Amino acid sequence: MLADPLAYDHIHGQYRSHVHPSDVVRLTGRVTGQRLDHSGDVVVEIETWATNQPGHNVMVATAPDALPRRP
């Protein structure tokens, strides 16, 4: 389970094309890196993108996400 989405330090996103209500959009993502923050939590860097039916990239975004600690 990922951390609370409201707890992101920053999110950077770009809309690259118009998306219409009838469009089918596929969201995809991957982890591009990981690090330890100042409190020892593991933080992963996430890259996401969205493509429409013809395969055009209509949105890209990056964000860090802190993973929950094991009990």
C-alpha positions as a printed NumPy array, in Angstrom:
array([[  0.   ,   0.   ,   0.   ],
       [  1.329,   3.432,  -0.873],
       [  1.454,   6.333,   1.529],
       [ -1.273,   8.957,   1.846],
       [ -1.468,  10.78 ,  -1.529],
       [ -1.874,  14.096,   0.306],
       [  1.548,  13.61 ,   1.898],
       [  3.573,  14.006,  -1.32 ],
       [  6.338,  16.584,  -1.079],
       [  5.819,  17.536,  -4.694],
       [  4.182,  16.235,  -7.832],
       [  5.168,  17.426, -11.278],
       [  2.758,  16.755, -14.136],
       [  2.228,  17.916, -17.695],
       [ -0.829,  17.599, -19.877],
       [  0.411,  17.14 , -23.434],
       [ -2.878,  16.851, -25.3  ],
       [ -6.607,  17.312, -24.873],
       [ -8.541,  14.354, -23.483],
       [-12.22 ,  14.164, -24.358],
       [-14.885,  12.512, -22.156],
       [-15.314,   9.668, -24.665],
       [-11.556,   8.902, -24.827],
       [-10.174,   5.686, -23.395],
       [ -7.029,   6.557, -21.402],
       [ -4.53 ,   3.995, -20.099],
       [ -2.478,   4.993, -17.044],
       [  0.909,   3.345, -16.611],
       [  3.821,   3.892, -14.258],
       [  7.124,   2.611, -12.963],
       [  9.517,   3.111, -10.082],
       [ 12.581,   4.97 , -11.346],
       [ 14.626,   5.168,  -8.134],
       [ 14.742,   4.799,  -4.387],
       [ 16.509,   6.52 ,  -1.491],
       [ 16.408,   7.01 ,   2.262],
       [ 15.082,  10.338,   3.514],
       [ 16.374,  12.272,   6.562],
       [ 14.208,  10.204,   8.957],
       [ 15.274,   6.839,   7.513],
       [ 12.095,   6.184,   5.515],
       [ 12.416,   4.574,   2.092],
       [ 11.242,   6.952,  -0.63 ],
       [ 10.612,   5.751,  -4.186],
       [ 10.542,   7.999,  -7.21 ],
       [  7.549,   7.253,  -9.445],
       [  7.07 ,   8.152, -13.104],
       [  3.58 ,   7.885, -14.622],
       [  2.095,   8.537, -18.036],
       [ -1.24 ,   8.3  , -19.789],
       [ -1.883,   7.268, -23.379],
       [ -5.066,   7.547, -25.42 ],
       [ -6.521,   5.052, -27.947],
       [ -4.125,   5.963, -30.802],
       [ -1.166,   5.605, -28.385],
       [ -0.397,   9.317, -27.983],
       [  1.145,  10.312, -24.677],
       [ -1.385,  12.773, -23.203],
       [  0.032,  13.201, -19.66 ],
       [  3.292,  12.591, -17.802],
       [  4.042,  13.016, -14.108],
       [  6.699,  12.293, -11.494],
       [  6.338,  12.085,  -7.724],
       [  8.161,  10.734,  -4.675],
       [  6.293,   8.358,  -2.356],
       [  7.387,   7.229,   1.115],
       [  6.854,   3.52 ,   1.72 ],
       [  5.283,   2.439,   5.01 ],
       [  7.608,   0.971,   7.631],
       [  7.294,  -2.654,   8.625],
       [  5.989,  -3.245,  12.132]])
